[in-house]
Amino acid sequence: MAGIYIHVPFCKQKCSYCDFASFPKEIGKAEAYFACLYKELKARGLQLKDKKFNTVYFGGGTPSFVEPKYIYGALKQVLTCFNVDKNAEITLEVNPSTIDEQKLKVYKNAGINRFSVGLQTANDNTLYSINRIHTVEDFKKAIELLKDYNVSVDVMIGLPNETVSDVQNTLDLATSYPQVKHVSVYALKAEEGTPMFTRYLNGELLSDDEVADIYDFVVKYLYGKGYERYEVSNFAKSGYESKHNKNYWARGEYIGVGVGASSFINDRRFTNTESIDEYVHAVLNGKVAEVFSEEVTGDDAKAEYAMLNLRTSKGISFSEYRSIFGTEFIVDFSKAIKGNSNYLDKTADGLKIKDEYLYVQNSILVDFISEKQ
């Protein structure tokens, strides 16, 4: 099984921390963009006619910001051009202020069965300060509207002046609805070139230790509410893990269409341009919109497998590794394993980062990556 990612680069307003390919002033290009998106979907579908897909994910930008007819058309094209499992997980990212009953009817008719709602925080003042367009009341209305669906909620930690009490209020709200089966908790990262980076330079953000303490609180809180951590930033009720994201961490295949979308197919990773104009020009002229491509094989593939799987609570499966690469994980990564033995749990058929060290896994993963460089 593989996944399909569709990028919607339009949004009403750019958040101060956002470094994604999203453009609040380009909505006038939506008609041309989606016409080209449908064309790219058709071309990719022909190339991948022998593959079966079990997830579709609309990300952005803000997919719920555009007219719902575009989402309907894109998903119809996907189901027409690709071999999609009849029980596929089909997710749409939503900003709470950009969804209503009429849009939801269109999404339902299209086949959307899972929604990822961006809350970030339950503090209206903080939402305003990071340039979010919704309020806490908007979130409540959106969640009520989605009461009959499988819902995931995004929460951000490490926001300016944030306290453990603030995060608890956010989690109290997010988990108070039975339809919320999944919670993603991301630590704020101040990307260079964003307004948030200026605040970072000015010393306005929390320290790494403060964010780590908040994260530890989050893990314990969500566990107490029945949400199991299955990846460093993702928590779910049993059976409600994101199939689409699990495929990424398992180093599974996926095709990405649209501006800035990345793909990994047949050991090749490739990425589209982040310019809407360049994307439209390429597709209209019958060309691919790729600006980056590389083959990921041999030691690079092994290092990538280690990096991705060690992010999860499951960790490495020795037998799976052996079946993929024909070698032994404990031999290929003997130095990294020995150097990080205090941080790892080893079983008969596997190895994982100990629960208490999963949040700081980057310092561990670097050893596994460097061993194959």
Stockholm file with secondary structure:
# STOCKHOLM 1.0

chainA/1-373         MAGIYIHVPFCKQKCSYCDFASFPKEIGKAEAYFACLYKELKARGLQLKDKKFNTVYFGGGTPSFVEPKYIYGALKQVLTCFNVDKNAEITLEVNPSTIDEQKLKVYKNAGINRFSVGLQTANDNTLYSINRIHTVEDFKKAIELLKDYNVSVDVMIGLPNETVSDVQNTLDLATSYPQVKHVSVYALKAEEGTPMFTRYLNGELLSDDEVADIYDFVVKYLYGKGYERYEVSNFAKSGYESKHNKNYWARGEYIGVGVGASSFINDRRFTNTESIDEYVHAVLNGKVAEVFSEEVTGDDAKAEYAMLNLRTSKGISFSEYRSIFGTEFIVDFSKAIKGNSNYLDKTADGLKIKDEYLYVQNSILVDFISEKQ
#=GR chainA/1-373 SS CEEEEEEECBCSSCCTTCCSSCBTTCGGGHHHHHHHHHHHHHHHHHHTTTCEEEEEEEEESCGGGSCHHHHHHHHHHHHHHSEEEEEEEEEEEECGGGCCHHHHHHHHHHTCCEEEEEEECSCHHHHHHTTCSCCHHHHHHHHHHTTTSEEEEEEEESCTTCCHHHHHHHHHHHTTSTTEEEEEEEECCCCTTSHHHHHHHTTCSCCHHHHHHHHHHHHHHHHHTTCEEEETTEEESTTCCCHHHHHHHTTCCEEEESTTCEEEETTEEEEECSCHHHHHHHHHTTCCCEEEEEECCHHHHHHHHHHHHTTBSSCEEHHHHHHHHSSCHHHHTHHHHHHTGGGEEEETTEEEECGGGGGGTHHHHHHHHHTTC
#=GC SS_cons         CEEEEEEECBCSSCCTTCCSSCBTTCGGGHHHHHHHHHHHHHHHHHHTTTCEEEEEEEEESCGGGSCHHHHHHHHHHHHHHSEEEEEEEEEEEECGGGCCHHHHHHHHHHTCCEEEEEEECSCHHHHHHTTCSCCHHHHHHHHHHTTTSEEEEEEEESCTTCCHHHHHHHHHHHTTSTTEEEEEEEECCCCTTSHHHHHHHTTCSCCHHHHHHHHHHHHHHHHHTTCEEEETTEEESTTCCCHHHHHHHTTCCEEEESTTCEEEETTEEEEECSCHHHHHHHHHTTCCCEEEEEECCHHHHHHHHHHHHTTBSSCEEHHHHHHHHSSCHHHHTHHHHHHTGGGEEEETTEEEECGGGGGGTHHHHHHHHHTTC
//
